[in-house]
Amino acid sequence: MTTLTTTPDGRAARRSAPPPAPASAARRPRQGGTVLAVPALVWYLVFMVGPLLAIFVIAALHWPGMLQLVSFAGLDNVRAVLDDPVFWDAIRNTAVQLAVALPVMIVCAYMLGYYVAQRPPGHRVIRYLLFIPGLISTPAKAMVFYAALSPDGLLNGALSGVGLGSLTDAWLASPSTALACLIALDIWSGIGFTAVLFAARLGSVPDELGEAAQLDGAGHWRTMWSVHFPVIRDYVGVVTMLQFLWTLFGSAQHVLLLTQGGPGTSSTTLSFLVYQKAFIAADLGYSQTVGVLLFLAGLVGLLTIRRVFRQNY
């Protein structure tokens, strides 16, 4: 393509314009950012994928301790796990824990987050107060619950003070209440943090949606579940997956600090069974076989939650 230009002496001159860049070159993404991701990819492969593969390898070994001789076990560890009644008790306890703690935590946290997102008086202070359980270390949380639930603790003292002494119990040492106490600790420690996450996401929902619903006669309850919830449905799924993983894999620390899996196996969970067999019973093959099953359970749970909470549009 040529254009006409005028020289200082008034004469016209032809000048060729540069050819336009091809459309494919304009759409071609820059490749320099790949180099920046290399350190993170190396870290992920070494410290995430490597240990994950090691779990499957160790699960096929007979390894009675860190300094003991290792031999190939094949499927013997799988047979030992499936024939162990403790394993099935751990599955039952883990299923009960997830079935109770996860719905209660998500529903209550969502409702609490909706309330905070409405910016009530002192809502900034409420956000900080909800974060308090997340700022306390796990041993400190366990000590708080131990002080409240021990035979001479706060709960029994309160029951005796109001004339309900017949309801007192050794809550952490009773087969019928030990798992319930751990579930209560899971809910208490996770509900505030989850509520703050929901409040942050609900704060980005346009106010016009709630105002329009209220003009149509909808109350807060209907607005919360019929207007705001569908908008952040995918985010609810992400938070549910996070809490599912934290509860499934993180329950071992609460069990270890408060009940040691007892009385008997009434509070033994799958994650605690992995710890118990590896570090107490020194049976690494059995431990990592349970770890493989725990990994598969977590994978199935994540896929199920993702399917349930995916957007319908």
Secondary structure, DSSP 8 states (H G I E B T S, - for coil): -EEEEE-TTS-EEEEE------HHHHH----THHHHHHHHHHHHIIIIIHHHHHHHHHTTEE--STTS--EE-TTHHHHHHHT-HHHHHHHHHHHHHHHHHHHHHHHHHHHHHHHHHT--TTHHHHHHHHTHHHHS-HHHHHHHHHHHHSTTSHHHHHHHHTT-GGG---GGG-TTTHHHHHHHHHHHHHHHHHHHHHHHHHTTS-HHHHHHHHHTT--HHHIIIIIIHHHTHHHHHHHHHHHHHHHHHHHHHHHHHHTTT-STTTT--HHHHHHIIIIIS--HHHHHHHHHHHHHHHHHHHHHHHHHTS---
